[in-house]
């Protein structure tokens, strides 16, 4: 538990220390307030009691007689003061818990955004989604339960301190009798922690399967292939159910076991000290009242502690993911030079691998400013990897990526990326309006420019009908999603525009319209086109032909057609003469 308190301290800072001080103050006031009952029932046999001596000193200090009315007034003042502190504690605790949830979710998303792209691609999407949507809630719930545990524990300790002052012998005797309870609870808590981790692991697998089914629902339904994955999904759901059932059984068992054991111990205590040792009955009864208050609070620690332990799996996976993301934050060179897109982009002897599989093998190419460059080749030949290196998403393993005379590592990458437009193979759309999909929630909009781009990209009908994008664009056609992505990048006025299969999902008419739009951008920005359709790159200033991670041909369209190489074969397959 100490380890997790340290984790929360790292997140919350001194706020949690202040809250603990408030909790301890409230508990001390409650404990000593209850103890004021003892002077009210005092008699000659109790005059040497150390707690009574303390209250005698306190009343003398404030110059009050120890009359019944004065003691009752002090008792009332104690509990009014305690109530005020508890109200403030509740507000402060709610403030901490709500802000913690906000900050955890915000920090995780920001860490995800700023993490190295290569690292992100190695992470399980189901796990990330589960942590963001579910496990963070349980981590925050664990904080709430931890604070509830601490409140009850501190209060119980204060009552035991009072008991120790009144009668050290009885208190120590009680502590010895309580050892078996502690051992049983320790065992149950370990079982709870183990079951919690199993439940979290199962939830991650289940979440991943759900995402895969949703993403592939069209294929599964149209081909009737869902029985197999449904069976696997059912197995994961059953496993999660079993883990949940086991966790709940352990939690309830610890509750039912704790209370009868406390009653047995108190019965032994009463018999031994009243019948065997012949102790004063008033002192024993008052001690039993104090022990009862301590026991109530100790019992109250069990529920939040078990709930806290049951969230250990969530805490482990959240803190592990947060740590991994923080350890893999990319260096954006914030103090680097401003990018200059009027200089040549040079890739020199670049190599790159995915899990020891070579994606690029010692390629070199040059991109002059305000020119249109095309990458062609079969799937997996290295085109998109090269584009990702140019966009600075990936860092080459060997070789240099230069912007003019400067290595890309010496350029401020945040400013560099702000000048890049990227229409990826996977159309990027958001569940909002067409306008906000294009503007990405910018406050200041150029409506004339926006309407012009919407018209040019054939989105006027969607815009005029106020159509919203739903379910990650599932209510749009593939062509509409691609045109929406293109419209966004055209609106941004980027200096380098990368089009990765930007017209693969549109018909020939719209393809021609988009080519016209792109051709109008030629003198304003550098354009990189990745295409399977050669018709979209006929006017490119330079074409690079990729094959197995290498550039095997380069030149203009007409030159490559006459070369009788890979490009010529591609042209023949697409009926180019």
C-alpha positions in Angstrom: 0.0 0.0 0.0 2.9 2.4 0.8 4.1 2.0 -2.8 0.7 3.2 -4.1 0.5 6.1 -1.6 3.9 7.2 -3.1 2.5 6.9 -6.6 -0.5 9.1 -5.6 1.8 11.5 -3.9 3.7 11.9 -7.1 0.5 12.8 -8.9 -1.2 14.9 -6.1 1.8 16.4 -4.4 1.4 18.2 -1.0 -2.4 18.2 -1.3 -2.6 14.6 -0.1 -0.3 15.6 2.9 -2.6 18.4 3.8 -5.6 16.1 3.6 -3.9 13.6 5.9 -3.2 16.3 8.4 -6.9 17.3 8.3 -8.0 13.7 8.8 -5.7 13.2 11.7 -6.9 16.4 13.4 -10.5 15.3 13.0 -9.7 11.9 14.4 -7.9 13.3 17.5 -10.8 15.7 18.2 -13.2 12.8 18.0 -11.1 10.5 20.2 -10.5 13.1 23.0 -14.1 14.3 22.7 -15.4 10.8 23.4 -12.9 10.6 26.2 -14.5 13.5 28.0 -17.2 11.0 29.0 -14.7 9.5 31.5 -14.5 12.6 33.8 -18.3 12.7 33.8 -18.4 9.2 35.3 -15.2 9.4 37.3 -15.1 8.2 40.9 -12.4 7.8 43.6 -11.1 4.6 42.1 -10.3 6.3 38.8 -8.6 9.4 40.2 -5.1 8.1 39.4 -6.0 7.4 35.7 -3.6 9.2 33.4 -6.4 10.3 31.1 -8.2 11.9 34.0 -5.0 13.7 35.0 -4.8 15.1 31.5 -8.3 16.4 31.6 -7.7 17.9 35.1 -4.7 19.7 33.7 -6.7 20.9 30.6 -9.6 22.3 32.7 -7.1 24.1 35.0 -5.3 25.5 31.9 -8.6 27.2 30.7 -9.6 28.1 34.2 -12.8 26.0 34.3 -14.3 24.1 37.1 -14.9 20.4 36.4 -18.6 20.8 36.9 -21.0 18.7 34.8 -22.3 21.6 32.8 -18.8 22.8 31.9 -17.7 19.3 30.9 -20.8 18.9 28.7 -20.2 22.3 27.1 -16.6 21.4 26.3 -17.9 18.1 24.9 -20.3 19.9 22.6 -17.6 22.4 21.5 -15.3 19.5 20.6 -17.8 17.9 18.4 -19.0 21.1 16.7 -15.3 21.8 15.9 -15.0 18.2 14.6 -18.1 18.7 12.4 -16.6 21.8 10.8 -13.3 20.1 10.1 -15.1 17.1 8.6 -17.2 19.3 6.3 -14.0 21.0 5.1 -12.3 17.5 4.8 -15.2 16.2 2.6 -15.0 19.2 0.3 -11.2 19.1 0.0 -11.3 15.3 -0.5 -13.9 15.6 -3.3 -11.8 18.4 -4.9 -8.7 16.1 -4.9 -10.5 13.1 -6.3 -12.3 14.9 -9.1 -9.2 16.8 -10.1 -7.2 13.6 -10.0 -9.5 11.9 -12.5 -9.3 14.9 -14.8 -5.5 15.1 -14.5 -4.9 11.3 -14.9 -7.0 11.1 -18.1 -5.6 14.4 -19.5 -2.0 13.4 -18.7 -2.4 10.0 -20.3 -3.9 11.4 -23.5 -1.1 14.0 -23.7 1.6 11.4 -23.0 0.0 9.2 -25.8 0.1 12.1 -28.2 3.7 13.1 -27.4 5.1 9.5 -27.3 7.3 8.1 -30.0 5.2 7.0 -33.0 7.2 3.8 -33.4 6.6 2.9 -29.7 2.8 3.7 -30.0 2.5 1.2 -32.9 3.9 -1.6 -30.7 1.2 -1.1 -28.0 -2.1 -3.0 -27.8 -5.0 -0.7 -28.8 -7.4 -2.6 -26.7 -5.2 -2.1 -23.6 -4.9 1.6 -24.2 -8.6 2.0 -24.8 -9.4 -0.1 -21.7 -7.1 2.0 -19.5 -8.5 5.3 -20.8 -12.1 4.3 -20.6 -12.3 1.9 -17.6 -9.1 1.4 -15.6 -8.6 5.1 -14.9 -12.0 5.2 -13.3 -11.0 2.3 -11.1 -7.7 4.0 -10.2 -9.5 7.1 -9.1 -12.0 4.9 -7.2 -9.0 3.3 -5.5 -7.8 6.7 -4.4 -11.3 7.4 -2.9 -11.2 4.0 -1.1 -7.6 4.6 0.1 -8.7 7.9 1.7 -11.7 6.2 3.3 -9.4 3.5 4.7 -7.0 6.1 6.1 -9.8 8.0 7.8 -11.1 4.9 9.5 -7.6 3.6 10.3 -6.5 6.9 11.9 -9.7 7.1 13.9 -9.2 3.6 15.1 -5.6 4.3 16.1 -6.7 7.4 18.1 -9.2 5.3 20.0 -6.6 2.7 20.7 -4.2 5.4 21.9 -6.9 6.6 24.3 -7.3 3.0 25.5 -3.6 2.6 25.9 -3.5 5.7 28.1 -6.4 4.5 30.3 -5.1 0.9 30.6 -1.9 -0.3 28.8 -2.4 -3.8 30.2 -5.9 -4.3 28.8 -4.9 -2.7 25.4 -1.8 -4.9 25.0 -3.9 -8.0 25.9 -6.4 -7.0 23.2 -3.7 -6.5 20.7 -2.3 -10.0 21.3 -5.8 -11.6 20.9 -6.2 -9.7 17.6 -3.1 -11.2 15.9 -5.0 -14.2 14.4 -7.5 -11.8 12.9 -4.7 -9.8 11.3 -3.1 -13.0 9.8 -6.5 -14.1 8.3 -7.1 -10.6 6.8 -3.6 -10.5 5.4 -4.2 -13.8 3.6 -7.6 -12.6 2.3 -6.1 -9.3 1.1 -3.4 -11.1 -0.9 -6.0 -13.3 -2.5 -8.0 -10.2 -3.4 -5.0 -8.5 -5.0 -4.3 -11.6 -7.1 -7.9 -11.9 -8.2 -7.9 -8.2 -9.1 -5.0 -8.5 -11.5 -6.6 -11.5 -13.1 -9.8 -9.5 -13.6 -7.9 -6.6 -15.2 -6.0 -8.8 -17.6 -9.2 -10.5 -18.6 -10.9 -7.1 -19.1 -8.0 -6.0 -21.4 -8.4 -9.1 -23.6 -12.2 -8.7 -23.7 -11.9 -5.0 -24.7 -9.4 -5.9 -27.5 -11.8 -8.5 -28.9 -14.7 -6.0 -28.8 -12.7 -3.4 -30.7 -11.7 -6.0 -33.3 -15.3 -7.2 -33.8 -16.6 -3.6 -34.2 -13.8 -2.7 -36.7 -14.4 -5.9 -38.7 -18.2 -6.3 -38.3 -18.8 -5.8 -42.1 -16.4 -8.6 -43.0 -17.6 -10.9 -40.3 -21.3 -10.5 -41.2 -20.9 -10.6 -44.9 -18.8 -13.8 -44.9 -20.5 -15.6 -42.0 -17.1 -15.8 -40.2 -18.4 -14.6 -36.8 -19.0 -18.0 -35.1 -15.3 -18.6 -34.5 -14.6 -15.1 -33.1 -17.9 -15.2 -31.2 -16.9 -18.4 -29.5 -13.5 -16.9 -28.6 -15.2 -13.8 -27.3 -17.6 -15.8 -25.2 -14.7 -17.6 -23.6 -13.1 -14.3 -22.7 -16.4 -13.0 -21.2 -16.8 -16.2 -19.2 -13.2 -15.9 -17.9 -13.9 -12.3 -16.8 -17.1 -13.4 -15.1 -15.3 -16.1 -13.2 -12.6 -13.7 -12.1 -15.2 -11.2 -11.0 -17.2 -13.9 -9.1 -14.0 -15.0 -7.3 -13.1 -11.5 -6.3 -16.6 -10.7 -4.9 -16.6 -14.0 -2.9 -13.3 -13.2 -1.3 -14.4 -9.6 -0.4 -17.7 -10.8 1.2 -16.0 -13.6 3.1 -13.6 -11.2 4.8 -16.6 -9.0 5.9 -18.5 -11.9 7.5 -15.4 -13.3 9.2 -14.2 -10.1 10.8 -17.2 -9.1 13.0 -17.8 -12.4 14.9 -14.1 -12.7 15.6 -14.2 -9.2 17.2 -17.2 -10.2 19.4 -15.3 -13.4 20.6 -12.3 -11.3 21.5 -14.4 -8.8 23.5 -16.2 -11.6 25.3 -12.8 -13.1 26.4 -11.7 -9.6 27.5 -14.7 -8.9 29.7 -14.6 -12.3 31.4 -10.8 -12.2 32.0 -10.6 -8.7 33.5 -13.9 -8.8 35.5 -13.9 -12.4 36.8 -10.2 -13.3 36.9 -8.4 -10.0 37.6 -11.3 -8.3 39.4 -10.7 -5.0 37.6 -12.9 -2.0 38.1 -16.1 -2.5 36.1 -16.5 1.2 35.2 -13.0 1.3 33.7 -13.6 -2.0 31.8 -17.0 -0.9 30.5 -15.5 2.4 29.3 -12.6 0.6 27.7 -15.0 -1.7 26.0 -16.8 1.3 24.6 -13.5 2.7 23.4 -12.6 -0.7 21.9 -16.0 -0.9 20.3 -15.4 2.5 18.6 -12.0 1.3 17.6 -13.4 -2.0 16.3 -16.1 -0.2 14.3 -13.5 1.9 12.6 -11.2 -1.1 12.1 -14.2 -3.0 10.5 -14.8 0.1 8.5 -11.3 -0.1 7.1 -11.9 -3.5 5.6 -14.5 -2.6 3.0 -12.4 0.3 1.5 -9.2 -1.7 1.8 -10.7 -4.6 0.0 -12.0 -2.3 -2.7 -8.6 -0.7 -2.9 -6.9 -4.0 -3.2 -9.4 -5.1 -5.8 -8.2 -2.1 -7.9 -4.6 -3.1 -7.7 -4.7 -4.6 -11.2 -6.1 -1.3 -12.6 -3.4 0.7 -10.8 -0.6 -1.6 -12.0 -1.7 -1.4 -15.6 -2.4 2.4 -15.5 0.9 3.3 -13.8 2.8 0.9 -16.1 1.3 2.4 -19.2 1.9 6.0 -18.0 5.5 5.1 -17.2 6.1 3.5 -20.6 4.6 6.5 -22.4 6.7 8.9 -20.3 9.8 6.9 -21.0 9.1 7.0 -24.7 8.3 10.7 -25.1 9.8 11.9 -28.4 12.3 14.7 -28.5 10.8 17.5 -30.6 13.9 19.7 -30.3 11.9 22.7 -28.9 15.1 24.8 -29.1 15.9 23.8 -32.7 15.9 26.0 -35.7 12.7 27.0 -37.5 12.0 24.9 -40.6 12.6 26.3 -44.0 10.6 24.6 -46.7 12.2 26.7 -49.4 15.3 24.4 -49.1 15.8 20.9 -50.5 14.8 17.9 -48.4 17.4 15.2 -48.7 17.2 11.6 -47.6 20.8 10.1 -47.6 21.4 6.4 -47.3 18.3 5.9 -45.1 17.5 2.4 -43.6 14.6 1.4 -41.4 13.3 -1.9 -39.9 10.1 -3.1 -38.3 10.9 -5.8 -35.7 14.1 -6.8 -37.6 12.3 -6.8 -40.9 13.9 -4.4 -43.3 11.4 -1.8 -44.6 13.9 0.6 -46.2 17.4 -0.5 -47.3 19.9 2.4 -47.9 17.6 4.7 -50.0 18.5 8.2 -51.1 16.2 10.8 -52.7 15.9 14.5 -53.1 12.8 16.7 -52.9 13.2 20.2 -54.2 10.9 22.9 -52.9 7.6 23.6 -54.7 7.8 20.4 -56.7 5.5 17.4 -56.9 7.1 14.1 -56.1 5.5 10.7 -56.5 6.2 7.3 -54.9 5.0 4.2 -56.6 5.5 0.5 -56.0 3.7 -2.6 -54.7 2.3 -2.7 -51.2 5.0 -3.1 -48.5 7.7 -1.7 -50.8 8.6 1.2 -48.4 6.5 4.1 -49.8 4.5 4.9 -46.6 7.6 4.3 -44.4 9.5 6.9 -46.4 6.6 9.3 -46.1 6.5 8.7 -42.3 10.3 9.5 -42.1 9.7 12.7 -44.1 6.9 13.7 -41.8 9.3 13.0 -38.8 7.0 10.4 -37.4 9.8 7.8 -37.7 13.5 8.3 -37.2 15.9 6.5 -39.6 18.0 3.8 -38.1 20.9 4.7 -40.4 21.5 7.6 -42.7 20.5 11.3 -42.6 17.4 13.3 -43.3 18.5 16.8 -44.1 16.5 20.0 -44.5 18.9 22.2 -46.5 22.2 22.0 -44.7 20.6 21.0 -41.4 19.9 17.6 -40.0 16.2 17.2 -39.1 17.2 16.5 -35.5 18.4 20.2 -35.3 15.0 21.5 -36.5 12.1 22.4 -34.2 9.8 19.4 -35.0 6.7 21.0 -33.6 7.0 23.9 -36.0 8.0 21.5 -38.8 4.9 19.3 -38.4 2.6 22.4 -38.2 3.6 23.0 -41.8 2.9 19.5 -43.0 -0.4 18.3 -44.4 -0.9 14.5 -44.4 -3.8 12.6 -46.0 -3.2 9.1 -44.9 -4.5 5.8 -46.2 -6.7 5.6 -43.2 -9.0 8.6 -43.5 -8.9 10.8 -40.4 -12.4 11.9 -39.4 -14.0 12.9 -36.1 -17.5 12.5 -34.6 -18.5 16.1 -35.2 -19.7 18.5 -38.0 -18.2 18.7 -41.5 -17.0 22.3 -40.6 -15.3 21.2 -37.4 -13.8 18.2 -39.1 -12.1 20.6 -41.5 -11.2 23.4 -39.1 -10.4 21.0 -36.1 -12.2 23.4 -33.7 -10.1 26.5 -34.6 -11.8 29.6 -33.2 -10.9 32.0 -36.1 -12.3 30.7 -39.4 -12.0 32.0 -42.9 -15.5 31.1 -44.0 -15.0 32.1 -47.7 -11.9 29.9 -48.0 -13.7 27.1 -46.1 -16.7 27.2 -48.4 -14.5 27.3 -51.5 -12.6 24.2 -50.4 -15.8 22.3 -49.4 -17.1 23.1 -52.9 -13.8 22.0 -54.6 -13.7 18.7 -52.8 -17.4 17.9 -53.5 -18.5 18.1 -49.9 -21.1 20.9 -50.5 -24.1 18.5 -50.2 -22.9 17.2 -46.8 -22.1 20.7 -45.5 -25.4 22.2 -46.7 -27.4 19.4 -45.0 -25.5 20.0 -41.7 -24.5 16.3 -41.7 -22.5 15.2 -38.7 -19.9 12.5 -38.9 -20.9 9.6 -36.7 -19.1 6.4 -35.5 -15.7 7.4 -36.9 -17.2 8.1 -40.3 -19.2 5.0 -40.8 -22.1 7.1 -42.0 -20.0 8.4 -44.9 -18.7 6.6 -47.9 -15.0 5.9 -48.3 -14.7 8.6 -50.9 -16.4 11.1 -48.7 -14.1 10.3 -45.8 -11.0 10.8 -48.1 -12.3 14.1 -49.5 -13.0 15.3 -46.0 -9.4 14.5 -45.0 -8.1 16.2 -48.1 -10.3 19.3 -47.5 -8.8 19.6 -44.0 -5.2 19.7 -45.3 -6.0 22.1 -48.1 -7.6 24.5 -45.5 -4.5 24.4 -43.3 -2.2 26.0 -46.0 0.6 23.5 -45.3 3.9 23.9 -47.1 4.5 20.2 -47.5 1.5 18.1 -48.5 1.7 14.3 -48.4 -1.1 12.4 -50.1 -1.0 8.6 -49.3 -3.6 7.0 -51.7 -5.7 10.2 -51.4 -7.9 9.2 -54.3 -8.1 5.5 -53.9 -11.8 5.5 -52.8 -13.2 8.1 -55.2 -14.7 7.6 -58.7 -12.9 8.8 -61.9 -14.9 12.1 -62.0 -14.0 13.1 -58.5 -10.4 11.8 -59.0 -10.1 14.2 -62.0 -11.5 17.0 -59.9 -9.1 16.3 -57.0 -6.2 16.2 -59.4 -7.2 19.6 -60.7 -7.3 20.9 -57.1 -3.8 19.4 -56.3 -2.3 20.8 -59.6 -3.4 24.3 -58.5 -1.3 23.8 -55.4 1.9 22.9 -57.3 3.5 26.3 -57.3 2.6 27.0 -53.7 3.8 24.0 -51.8 5.8 20.8 -52.0 3.6 17.8 -52.8 4.4 14.1 -52.2 1.9 11.7 -53.8 1.9 8.0 -53.0 -0.3 6.2 -55.5 -1.2 2.9 -57.1 -3.2 4.7 -59.8 -0.6 6.0 -62.2 -3.1 8.4 -63.7 -2.8 10.6 -60.6 1.0 11.2 -61.0 1.4 11.9 -64.8 2.3 15.5 -64.1 4.7 14.8 -61.2 8.2 16.5 -61.4 9.9 13.3 -60.2 8.7 9.7 -59.6 10.5 7.3 -57.4 9.8 3.6 -57.9 10.1 1.4 -54.8 10.6 -2.3 -54.6 11.5 -4.4 -51.5 12.6 -1.3 -49.5 14.8 0.1 -52.3 14.4 2.8 -54.9 15.0 0.9 -58.2 13.9 3.6 -60.7 13.5 7.3 -60.8 12.5 9.9 -63.3 9.6 11.6 -65.0 6.5 9.8 -66.1 7.4 9.6 -69.8 11.0 8.7 -69.1 10.0 5.8 -66.9 7.4 4.5 -69.4 10.2 4.1 -71.9 12.5 2.4 -69.4 10.9 -1.0 -69.7 11.3 -1.7 -66.0 9.0 -2.1 -63.0 7.2 1.2 -63.7 6.5 0.1 -67.3 5.0 -3.1 -66.1 2.7 -1.2 -63.7 1.7 1.1 -66.6 0.8 -1.9 -68.8 -1.3 -3.4 -66.1 -3.3 -0.1 -65.9 -3.6 0.0 -69.7 -1.2 2.9 -70.3 0.4 2.9 -73.7 
